[in-house]
């Protein structure tokens, strides 16, 4: 499995769109891996995780063929993870010679409702016919081409009770296939998630941790994590068997409010066994 981080920042990006704080000014001065766009990832060439407003930039930066994407997984409908207007130009006169004319979209009920209420009216019929929606239920795996995707309820969108944000267990179904636990955007896992993971009990190949707060101690009542929370989650994942001795652990989804730039994050977290993501980072699992 090829796993590529296309964007690695929280909602505001880093440097943030309208910000002049010291952390943003220093990121702009240093450049390189300190320039972070909104979070998105690509599994192999055909499964896309989230659709932020920076998707077009990611295509240009990474030289992607997004017409090959047949499966789109949405964590939740916050704007940095789901910019659905992009789907109105997928096909027809806007997109010729696509590798995959059909796109299967996997999301919670409220993300689909968000699309229906704000964007569906813009969709040309011939484009809409090639979008296949799969509204997910927590803990119920779905088969998505060569993948099995299990939605796990995320501790996120706390301002909207009844929302259905998910993080995901993604497995290749072929013999010897790889697996990823993609933990964005979420705070500490709920007891029902821990119960599910304990029953699953197999080590995954990659765990991608939400580290929005960086050194900030978010704690169990937040919808995000910092690296102290990541350490706690990783220890519990080791106890359940999900994090094995060969599991790659990566921190991702950084906010400028954490203030630690890429180099400082690496100095702190690499000795603790975490890799620090950056835009374009590719892992061959």
C-alpha positions in Angstrom: 0.0 0.0 0.0 1.1 3.5 -0.8 -0.1 6.1 1.6 0.5 9.7 0.7 -0.2 12.8 2.9 -1.3 15.5 0.6 -2.1 18.2 3.2 -1.2 18.1 6.9 -2.7 21.3 8.5 -5.9 22.0 10.5 -8.7 24.2 9.1 -6.7 27.5 8.8 -3.7 26.0 7.1 -0.2 27.0 8.2 0.7 29.8 7.6 -3.0 30.5 8.3 -5.0 32.3 5.7 -5.5 35.6 7.6 -2.9 35.3 10.3 0.2 37.2 11.2 1.2 35.4 14.4 4.8 34.5 15.1 4.3 30.8 14.2 2.8 31.7 10.9 5.4 34.3 10.0 8.2 31.9 11.0 6.7 29.1 8.9 6.5 31.4 5.9 10.2 32.4 6.5 11.5 28.8 6.8 9.3 27.3 4.0 9.7 23.7 3.0 8.0 21.2 5.3 6.6 24.1 7.4 4.2 25.1 4.7 1.0 23.0 5.4 -2.2 22.9 3.5 -5.6 21.5 4.7 -5.5 17.8 5.6 -6.1 15.2 2.9 -4.5 11.8 2.1 -4.4 9.3 -0.8 -4.3 5.5 -0.5 -2.6 3.9 -3.6 -4.1 6.0 -6.5 -7.8 5.2 -6.1 -8.9 6.0 -2.5 -9.0 9.6 -1.4 -9.5 10.6 2.2 -11.4 13.9 2.5 -12.0 16.6 -0.1 -10.7 20.0 1.3 -10.6 23.3 -0.6 -6.9 22.7 -1.2 -7.5 19.6 -3.4 -6.7 21.3 -6.6 -3.5 22.7 -5.2 -2.6 19.1 -4.1 -3.1 17.9 -7.6 -0.7 20.5 -8.9 1.9 20.1 -6.1 2.0 16.3 -6.2 1.3 15.7 -9.9 -1.8 13.6 -9.1 -4.2 12.0 -11.5 -7.4 12.5 -9.5 -9.5 11.0 -12.3 -8.2 7.6 -11.1 -9.9 8.1 -7.7 -12.8 5.7 -7.5 -13.5 5.9 -3.8 -13.8 9.1 -1.6 -14.0 8.8 2.2 -15.3 11.8 4.1 -14.5 12.1 7.8 -17.0 14.9 8.4 -18.4 18.0 6.8 -16.2 20.8 8.3 -15.0 22.9 5.4 -11.3 21.8 5.7 -12.4 18.2 5.1 -15.3 18.5 2.7 -15.6 21.1 0.0 -18.4 19.4 -2.0 -18.6 22.1 -4.8 -15.6 20.4 -6.3 -17.8 17.5 -7.3 -19.9 19.7 -9.6 -17.0 19.7 -12.1 -16.2 16.0 -12.0 -17.2 14.8 -15.5 -19.0 16.2 -18.5 -17.4 19.1 -20.3 -15.2 19.8 -17.2 -13.3 16.5 -17.1 -12.4 14.5 -20.2 -10.8 11.0 -20.5 -11.2 10.1 -16.9 -9.8 6.8 -15.7 -12.7 6.2 -13.3 -16.0 7.8 -14.5 -17.8 6.7 -11.3 -17.0 7.9 -7.8 -18.2 6.1 -4.7 -18.5 8.4 -1.7 -18.6 7.1 1.9 -19.7 9.4 4.7 -22.0 10.0 7.6 -25.6 11.0 7.2 -25.1 14.6 8.0 -22.3 15.0 5.4 -24.7 13.7 2.7 -27.3 16.1 4.0 -24.8 18.9 3.8 -24.2 18.1 0.1 -27.9 17.7 -0.6 -28.8 21.1 1.0 -26.0 23.2 -0.4 -24.6 21.7 -3.6 -27.0 19.1 -5.2 -28.8 21.9 -7.0 -25.6 22.7 -8.9 -25.0 19.2 -10.1 -25.7 18.5 -13.8 -27.7 15.3 -14.1 -25.1 13.5 -16.2 -22.5 14.2 -13.5 -24.7 13.3 -10.6 -25.4 9.9 -12.1 -21.8 9.0 -11.6 -21.7 9.8 -7.9 -22.7 6.8 -5.8 -23.3 7.7 -2.1 -22.9 5.2 0.7 -24.2 6.6 4.0 -22.4 4.8 6.8 -23.3 3.3 10.1 -20.8 3.2 12.9 -18.9 -0.1 13.2 -20.5 -1.5 10.1 -17.8 -2.3 7.5 -18.4 -1.7 3.8 -16.7 -3.2 0.8 -15.2 -0.4 -1.4 -13.5 -2.1 -4.4 -10.3 -3.6 -3.1 -10.8 -2.1 0.4 -12.8 -2.8 3.5 -13.7 0.5 5.3 -15.0 0.5 8.9 -16.4 3.8 10.3 -15.7 4.5 13.9 -17.5 7.3 15.7 -15.2 10.3 16.3 -15.2 12.5 19.4 -15.6 15.7 17.3 -18.1 18.3 16.1 -19.0 18.7 19.8 -20.8 21.9 19.0 -23.4 20.0 17.0 -25.0 17.1 19.0 -26.3 14.4 16.7 -23.6 14.8 14.1 -21.9 11.7 12.7 -18.2 12.4 12.3 -16.1 9.3 11.7 -12.5 8.1 11.7 -11.7 5.0 9.8 -10.1 1.6 9.8 -9.1 0.9 6.2 -8.0 -2.5 5.1 -6.8 -3.9 1.7 -8.8 -7.1 1.1 -6.2 -8.9 -1.0 -4.0 -11.5 0.5 -1.3 -9.9 2.5 -3.0 -6.5 2.2 -2.1 -3.6 4.5 -4.2 -1.7 7.0 -4.5 1.9 8.3 -6.2 3.4 11.3 -6.8 7.0 10.2 -7.6 9.0 13.4 -8.8 12.4 12.1 -10.5 14.5 13.3 -11.1 13.1 16.8 -10.2 13.5 20.4 -10.0 10.5 22.8 -11.8 7.4 21.7 -15.0 6.4 23.3 -15.5 3.2 25.3 -17.5 1.7 22.4 -14.6 2.3 20.1 -12.2 0.7 22.5 -14.5 -2.3 22.8 -14.6 -2.6 19.0 -10.8 -2.3 18.6 -10.2 -4.8 21.4 -12.4 -7.4 19.6 -10.6 -6.6 16.3 -7.3 -7.2 18.0 -5.0 -7.2 15.0 -2.0 -4.9 14.5 -2.4 -2.4 11.7 0.4 -1.2 9.5 -0.1 2.5 10.0 -1.8 4.7 12.7 -2.2 8.3 11.7 -2.9 10.4 14.8 -4.7 13.7 15.1 -2.1 16.1 16.6 -3.9 19.4 16.1 -2.8 20.8 19.5 0.9 19.9 19.2 2.2 20.5 22.7 -1.2 21.6 24.0 -2.8 19.1 26.4 -6.2 18.8 24.9 -7.5 16.2 27.3 -10.5 13.8 27.0 -13.2 16.5 26.5 -11.7 18.0 23.3 -12.5 17.1 19.7 -8.8 17.0 18.9 -5.6 15.7 20.3 -2.1 16.9 21.1 1.0 14.7 21.3 0.4 14.0 25.0 -3.0 12.6 24.0 -1.3 10.6 21.2 1.0 9.0 23.7 -1.9 7.9 25.8 -3.9 6.6 22.8 -0.9 4.7 21.4 -0.3 3.0 24.8 -3.9 1.8 24.9 -3.7 0.8 21.2 -0.7 -1.3 22.1 -2.7 -3.0 24.9 -5.5 -3.8 22.5 -3.1 -5.3 19.9 -3.9 -2.6 17.3 -0.4 -1.0 17.6 2.2 -3.7 17.1 6.0 -3.6 17.2 6.0 -2.9 13.4 3.2 -0.4 13.3 4.2 2.9 11.8 2.9 5.8 14.0 2.5 9.3 12.4 1.2 12.5 13.8 -0.7 14.8 11.5 -3.3 17.7 11.2 -1.3 20.6 12.9 -2.6 24.0 14.0 -0.5 27.1 14.2 -1.8 27.5 17.7 0.4 24.7 18.7 3.3 26.9 17.6 5.9 24.1 17.1 7.2 24.0 13.6 8.2 20.9 11.7 11.8 20.8 12.9 10.8 21.2 16.6 8.0 18.6 16.2 10.6 16.2 14.8 13.1 16.9 17.6 10.4 16.2 20.2 8.4 13.3 18.7 10.9 11.2 16.7 12.7 10.0 19.8 9.2 9.0 21.1 8.6 6.8 18.1 6.4 9.1 16.0 7.0 10.3 12.5 5.9 13.8 11.7 3.9 14.2 8.6 4.5 16.9 5.9 2.7 17.8 2.7 3.7 15.2 0.1 5.1 12.6 2.6 4.7 9.1 1.1 4.8 5.9 3.0 5.3 2.5 1.3 3.7 0.1 3.7 
